[in-house]
Amino acid sequence: MDNEIQNLIEEATFDYSMGENDTAVEKLERATLQAPESVEAWHALAEVLFNMRRFDEALAAAERAHALRPDDIFINTTLSRIWMEKGDKTRAEHFGTRARVLGWKDQLKNPEPPPGEA
């Protein structure tokens, strides 16, 4: 990922954590315009908008991230949360199930060492 985009995402995350929601959204929108292929920028934008309860906009950003990386556990989780807030339990369950399956696949690929073998 381009350093400038990464910096924008980090700055926006800091702004959001400091309560500067509009500034965070502006920076993340700038990041998505400059790097429309940045899953991280789209996902961060979706999360900030979700937490601002701007669910339609959050959904659009999450769908962009999902189109770029459909097998991302976190994006599927975000989509599940958005659909639940929008009142579509069926879609929420679909994405929640997908996130769980992806999590299980990840655990199978990267099992934790048995206790005492770390």
BALOBA-1460 file (C-alpha; in Angstrom, 3 decimals):
// residues 118
<rec num="1" residu="m" x="0.000" y="0.000" z="0.000"/>
<rec num="2" residu="d" x="1.188" y="3.485" z="-0.853"/>
<rec num="3" residu="n" x="2.652" y="5.328" z="2.168"/>
<rec num="4" residu="e" x="0.476" y="8.380" z="1.537"/>
<rec num="5" residu="i" x="-2.687" y="6.263" z="1.605"/>
<rec num="6" residu="q" x="-1.533" y="4.383" z="4.700"/>
<rec num="7" residu="n" x="-0.832" y="7.716" z="6.411"/>
<rec num="8" residu="l" x="-4.296" y="9.030" z="5.504"/>
<rec num="9" residu="i" x="-5.906" y="5.906" z="6.951"/>
<rec num="10" residu="e" x="-3.869" y="6.172" z="10.144"/>
<rec num="11" residu="e" x="-4.609" y="9.891" z="10.499"/>
<rec num="12" residu="a" x="-8.303" y="9.262" z="9.912"/>
<rec num="13" residu="t" x="-8.329" y="6.505" z="12.508"/>
<rec num="14" residu="f" x="-6.708" y="8.867" z="14.999"/>
<rec num="15" residu="d" x="-9.169" y="11.632" z="14.107"/>
<rec num="16" residu="y" x="-12.068" y="9.253" z="14.633"/>
<rec num="17" residu="s" x="-10.694" y="8.103" z="17.992"/>
<rec num="18" residu="m" x="-10.501" y="11.774" z="19.018"/>
<rec num="19" residu="g" x="-14.132" y="12.386" z="18.044"/>
<rec num="20" residu="e" x="-13.331" y="14.200" z="14.798"/>
<rec num="21" residu="n" x="-15.715" y="12.046" z="12.761"/>
<rec num="22" residu="d" x="-16.226" y="14.377" z="9.812"/>
<rec num="23" residu="t" x="-12.484" y="14.907" z="9.438"/>
<rec num="24" residu="a" x="-11.950" y="11.139" z="9.520"/>
<rec num="25" residu="v" x="-14.574" y="10.589" z="6.812"/>
<rec num="26" residu="e" x="-13.066" y="13.325" z="4.645"/>
<rec num="27" residu="k" x="-9.600" y="11.777" z="4.859"/>
<rec num="28" residu="l" x="-10.887" y="8.280" z="4.159"/>
<rec num="29" residu="e" x="-12.925" y="9.495" z="1.185"/>
<rec num="30" residu="r" x="-9.779" y="11.169" z="-0.120"/>
<rec num="31" residu="a" x="-7.883" y="7.899" z="0.357"/>
<rec num="32" residu="t" x="-10.526" y="5.936" z="-1.573"/>
<rec num="33" residu="l" x="-10.440" y="8.478" z="-4.397"/>
<rec num="34" residu="q" x="-6.654" y="8.351" z="-4.623"/>
<rec num="35" residu="a" x="-6.477" y="4.562" z="-4.257"/>
<rec num="36" residu="p" x="-9.815" y="2.989" z="-5.220"/>
<rec num="37" residu="e" x="-8.182" y="-0.448" z="-4.964"/>
<rec num="38" residu="s" x="-7.321" y="0.025" z="-1.275"/>
<rec num="39" residu="v" x="-9.364" y="-2.480" z="0.677"/>
<rec num="40" residu="e" x="-8.055" y="-0.979" z="3.896"/>
<rec num="41" residu="a" x="-9.315" y="2.511" z="3.023"/>
<rec num="42" residu="w" x="-12.771" y="1.248" z="2.031"/>
<rec num="43" residu="h" x="-13.014" y="-0.919" z="5.123"/>
<rec num="44" residu="a" x="-11.934" y="1.900" z="7.451"/>
<rec num="45" residu="l" x="-14.478" y="4.207" z="5.807"/>
<rec num="46" residu="a" x="-17.198" y="1.579" z="6.262"/>
<rec num="47" residu="e" x="-16.341" y="1.194" z="9.942"/>
<rec num="48" residu="v" x="-16.328" y="4.928" z="10.660"/>
<rec num="49" residu="l" x="-19.602" y="5.464" z="8.813"/>
<rec num="50" residu="f" x="-21.129" y="2.452" z="10.590"/>
<rec num="51" residu="n" x="-20.181" y="3.878" z="13.960"/>
<rec num="52" residu="m" x="-21.692" y="7.207" z="12.904"/>
<rec num="53" residu="r" x="-24.896" y="5.244" z="12.131"/>
<rec num="54" residu="r" x="-24.740" y="6.221" z="8.449"/>
<rec num="55" residu="f" x="-25.623" y="2.690" z="7.425"/>
<rec num="56" residu="d" x="-26.363" y="3.198" z="3.725"/>
<rec num="57" residu="e" x="-23.018" y="4.885" z="3.157"/>
<rec num="58" residu="a" x="-21.261" y="2.298" z="5.326"/>
<rec num="59" residu="l" x="-22.838" y="-0.456" z="3.253"/>
<rec num="60" residu="a" x="-21.640" y="1.102" z="-0.009"/>
<rec num="61" residu="a" x="-18.071" y="1.360" z="1.322"/>
<rec num="62" residu="a" x="-18.121" y="-2.172" z="2.746"/>
<rec num="63" residu="e" x="-19.432" y="-3.550" z="-0.544"/>
<rec num="64" residu="r" x="-16.526" y="-1.876" z="-2.372"/>
<rec num="65" residu="a" x="-14.066" y="-3.489" z="0.033"/>
<rec num="66" residu="h" x="-15.826" y="-6.832" z="-0.321"/>
<rec num="67" residu="a" x="-15.689" y="-6.655" z="-4.123"/>
<rec num="68" residu="l" x="-11.926" y="-6.171" z="-3.863"/>
<rec num="69" residu="r" x="-11.352" y="-8.909" z="-1.261"/>
<rec num="70" residu="p" x="-14.397" y="-11.165" z="-0.798"/>
<rec num="71" residu="d" x="-12.535" y="-13.635" z="1.436"/>
<rec num="72" residu="d" x="-11.649" y="-11.099" z="4.103"/>
<rec num="73" residu="i" x="-12.994" y="-12.133" z="7.507"/>
<rec num="74" residu="f" x="-13.271" y="-8.564" z="8.777"/>
<rec num="75" residu="i" x="-15.121" y="-7.195" z="5.759"/>
<rec num="76" residu="n" x="-17.632" y="-10.027" z="5.955"/>
<rec num="77" residu="t" x="-18.085" y="-9.276" z="9.666"/>
<rec num="78" residu="t" x="-18.621" y="-5.594" z="8.913"/>
<rec num="79" residu="l" x="-21.209" y="-6.433" z="6.263"/>
<rec num="80" residu="s" x="-22.992" y="-8.692" z="8.748"/>
<rec num="81" residu="r" x="-23.131" y="-5.902" z="11.333"/>
<rec num="82" residu="i" x="-24.391" y="-3.366" z="8.784"/>
<rec num="83" residu="w" x="-27.135" y="-5.651" z="7.497"/>
<rec num="84" residu="m" x="-28.220" y="-6.415" z="11.060"/>
<rec num="85" residu="e" x="-28.564" y="-2.690" z="11.777"/>
<rec num="86" residu="k" x="-30.482" y="-2.232" z="8.532"/>
<rec num="87" residu="g" x="-32.888" y="-4.956" z="9.670"/>
<rec num="88" residu="d" x="-32.026" y="-7.657" z="7.135"/>
<rec num="89" residu="k" x="-31.323" y="-10.649" z="9.348"/>
<rec num="90" residu="t" x="-30.987" y="-13.047" z="6.404"/>
<rec num="91" residu="r" x="-28.192" y="-11.046" z="4.788"/>
<rec num="92" residu="a" x="-26.590" y="-10.422" z="8.175"/>
<rec num="93" residu="e" x="-26.518" y="-14.153" z="8.861"/>
<rec num="94" residu="h" x="-25.124" y="-14.843" z="5.387"/>
<rec num="95" residu="f" x="-22.114" y="-12.581" z="5.922"/>
<rec num="96" residu="g" x="-21.720" y="-13.652" z="9.558"/>
<rec num="97" residu="t" x="-21.606" y="-17.294" z="8.501"/>
<rec num="98" residu="r" x="-19.127" y="-16.469" z="5.753"/>
<rec num="99" residu="a" x="-16.873" y="-14.726" z="8.284"/>
<rec num="100" residu="r" x="-17.000" y="-17.757" z="10.609"/>
<rec num="101" residu="v" x="-16.157" y="-20.164" z="7.781"/>
<rec num="102" residu="l" x="-13.243" y="-17.964" z="6.716"/>
<rec num="103" residu="g" x="-12.076" y="-17.855" z="10.328"/>
<rec num="104" residu="w" x="-12.157" y="-21.646" z="10.557"/>
<rec num="105" residu="k" x="-10.208" y="-21.938" z="7.314"/>
<rec num="106" residu="d" x="-7.626" y="-19.552" z="8.692"/>
<rec num="107" residu="q" x="-7.339" y="-21.604" z="11.889"/>
<rec num="108" residu="l" x="-6.799" y="-24.776" z="9.861"/>
<rec num="109" residu="k" x="-4.042" y="-23.098" z="7.843"/>
<rec num="110" residu="n" x="-2.410" y="-21.523" z="10.889"/>
<rec num="111" residu="p" x="-3.104" y="-23.745" z="13.891"/>
<rec num="112" residu="e" x="-2.045" y="-22.564" z="17.313"/>
<rec num="113" residu="p" x="0.798" y="-24.582" z="18.786"/>
<rec num="114" residu="p" x="-0.165" y="-26.925" z="21.628"/>
<rec num="115" residu="p" x="0.309" y="-25.460" z="25.117"/>
<rec num="116" residu="g" x="3.938" y="-25.503" z="26.120"/>
<rec num="117" residu="e" x="5.273" y="-25.575" z="22.533"/>
<rec num="118" residu="a" x="5.253" y="-21.858" z="21.824"/>
